[in-house]
Amino acid sequence: MRRGRPGALPRGTAGRTLTSVGTAGTDEWTGEWTGERAEGAGGGAASRLWHITLSVSGAEAPLGEVRRALEQLAHDHPFLLTSRYANDHAEIRYWEEARDLHDAAAVALRLWGEHRSTARLPPWEIVGLEVIDRETYHQRIAEGYGPLPATPVGVHPF
């Protein structure tokens, strides 16, 4: 797992603490917060965690460039869990904190475009988006279906 500058908090993490839970020798984060999120000045609604699966595809690109771009995206985006990729498509999974599903989906739909130039991502388009709350994620895992835990964490070929 890549980390930012020593002592620097990832964007949007003030007032809360993450708990990493090891899974089969990985540092998979299961979406559990150990602290309360500080409410904004307006005393807004409490945020929730949403599991995001973003699918993108487009014209073929060299595998090495796709991998390097996704690794840079993982470095730039603090809560990226895993990315799987091929030369013409990729799937990105991560946790997002947002007030509701609409906010989580809006942030997820901006992720690829906002990081396209800084991470030198391929000019692919978003072709799929799944946003589920933490309870649904854990229920699916317990029942043996749904998005499998991100093991191993990181960037991997399909």
Secondary structure per residue as TSV (DSSP state, phi and psi in degrees):
chain	resnum	aa	ss	phi	psi
A	1	M	-	360.0	131.8
A	2	R	-	-87.8	148.5
A	3	R	-	-127.4	157.8
A	4	G	-	-80.3	-163.0
A	5	R	S	-56.4	142.9
A	6	P	T	-58.2	131.8
A	7	G	T	84.8	-11.5
A	8	A	-	-91.3	133.7
A	9	L	-	-84.5	141.9
A	10	P	-	-60.4	154.1
A	11	R	T	-51.8	130.5
A	12	G	T	77.6	20.8
A	13	T	-	-110.9	6.4
A	14	A	T	-58.6	134.4
A	15	G	T	84.3	11.7
A	16	R	-	-147.7	161.1
A	17	T	-	-128.9	138.9
A	18	L	B	-92.2	149.9
A	19	T	-	-118.1	121.6
A	20	S	-	-89.9	138.8
A	21	V	-	-122.2	118.0
A	22	G	-	-69.8	138.3
A	23	T	B	-134.7	113.9
A	24	A	T	50.2	45.9
A	25	G	T	81.3	11.0
A	26	T	B	-108.9	174.7
A	27	D	-	-107.9	42.9
A	28	E	-	-63.3	134.3
A	29	W	-	-96.4	127.5
A	30	T	-	-93.9	4.0
A	31	G	S	87.9	23.7
A	32	E	-	-102.4	127.4
A	33	W	B	-96.6	141.8
A	34	T	S	-101.7	-5.2
A	35	G	S	-130.5	168.0
A	36	E	-	-87.7	146.5
A	37	R	-	-80.6	133.2
A	38	A	-	-69.9	130.4
A	39	E	-	-74.2	150.5
A	40	G	-	-68.5	174.9
A	41	A	T	-58.6	-30.3
A	42	G	T	-82.8	0.3
A	43	G	-	64.6	38.8
A	44	G	-	-65.1	174.3
A	45	A	-	-62.9	150.9
A	46	A	-	-66.1	144.2
A	47	S	-	-81.6	157.1
A	48	R	E	-125.0	165.7
A	49	L	E	-99.3	139.4
A	50	W	E	-128.1	133.9
A	51	H	E	-89.5	123.5
A	52	I	E	-109.2	134.4
A	53	T	E	-124.6	114.3
A	54	L	E	-111.5	124.6
A	55	S	E	-111.0	133.4
A	56	V	E	-130.7	153.4
A	57	S	E	-157.6	165.5
A	58	G	-	173.5	-157.9
A	59	A	S	-62.7	149.8
A	60	E	-	-59.5	143.6
A	61	A	-	-135.1	154.4
A	62	P	-	-59.3	133.8
A	63	L	H	-55.3	-39.9
A	64	G	H	-61.6	-38.5
A	65	E	H	-71.1	-38.6
A	66	V	H	-63.1	-46.8
A	67	R	H	-60.5	-47.5
A	68	R	H	-60.5	-41.7
A	69	A	H	-65.2	-42.5
A	70	L	H	-69.0	-34.0
A	71	E	H	-65.5	-38.6
A	72	Q	H	-66.6	-40.6
A	73	L	H	-60.1	-41.8
A	74	A	H	-62.4	-36.2
A	75	H	H	-69.5	-39.9
A	76	D	H	-76.9	-31.1
A	77	H	S	-104.8	113.5
A	78	P	T	-61.0	-30.6
A	79	F	T	-111.3	20.8
A	80	L	E	-63.2	128.5
A	81	L	E	-90.9	-55.6
A	82	T	E	-155.9	153.4
A	83	S	E	-132.9	138.1
A	84	R	E	-119.3	145.3
A	85	Y	E	-149.0	158.2
A	86	A	-	-136.5	-175.9
A	87	N	S	-75.9	-8.6
A	88	D	S	-133.2	6.6
A	89	H	E	-162.3	161.7
A	90	A	E	-151.8	159.8
A	91	E	E	-131.8	129.6
A	92	I	E	-119.6	132.0
A	93	R	E	-127.2	135.4
A	94	Y	E	-164.0	171.2
A	95	W	E	-100.6	139.2
A	96	E	E	-127.3	138.1
A	97	E	E	-98.0	127.4
A	98	A	E	-156.8	160.7
A	99	R	S	-65.6	-42.1
A	100	D	S	-151.1	176.9
A	101	L	H	-58.6	-39.9
A	102	H	H	-60.7	-43.3
A	103	D	H	-66.8	-42.2
A	104	A	H	-62.5	-43.2
A	105	A	H	-65.7	-40.4
A	106	A	H	-62.3	-43.6
A	107	V	H	-64.5	-44.0
A	108	A	H	-61.7	-40.4
A	109	L	H	-69.7	-19.8
A	110	R	H	-89.6	-18.0
A	111	L	H	-52.7	-53.8
A	112	W	H	-62.6	-48.2
A	113	G	H	-66.0	-40.1
A	114	E	H	-69.0	-27.5
A	115	H	H	-102.5	0.2
A	116	R	T	-55.0	-48.8
A	117	S	T	-80.1	-41.7
A	118	T	T	-68.1	-36.5
A	119	A	T	-94.6	-3.3
A	120	R	T	54.1	50.7
A	121	L	-	-73.7	152.0
A	122	P	-	-60.3	154.3
A	123	P	S	-78.9	52.5
A	124	W	-	-88.7	162.6
A	125	E	E	-107.6	156.0
A	126	I	E	-75.1	126.0
A	127	V	E	-117.1	-5.1
A	128	G	E	-162.8	147.4
A	129	L	E	-148.6	128.7
A	130	E	E	-124.6	130.2
A	131	V	E	-127.7	117.4
A	132	I	E	-130.4	149.4
A	133	D	E	-75.9	166.8
A	134	R	H	-60.3	-41.2
A	135	E	H	-61.4	-45.3
A	136	T	H	-63.7	-41.7
A	137	Y	H	-56.5	-52.0
A	138	H	H	-67.5	-33.6
A	139	Q	H	-64.4	-44.6
A	140	R	H	-61.9	-43.1
A	141	I	H	-62.2	-45.3
A	142	A	H	-62.1	-33.5
A	143	E	H	-86.5	-3.1
A	144	G	T	85.0	17.6
A	145	Y	-	-140.8	179.4
A	146	G	S	92.3	-170.1
A	147	P	S	-68.1	118.8
A	148	L	-	-65.1	152.5
A	149	P	-	-53.3	144.5
A	150	A	-	-72.6	82.3
A	151	T	-	-125.9	122.7
A	152	P	S	-82.9	154.7
A	153	V	-	-68.1	141.4
A	154	G	E	130.4	-159.9
A	155	V	E	-110.4	122.8
A	156	H	E	-141.1	149.0
A	157	P	E	-68.1	155.6
A	158	F	-	-63.7	360.0
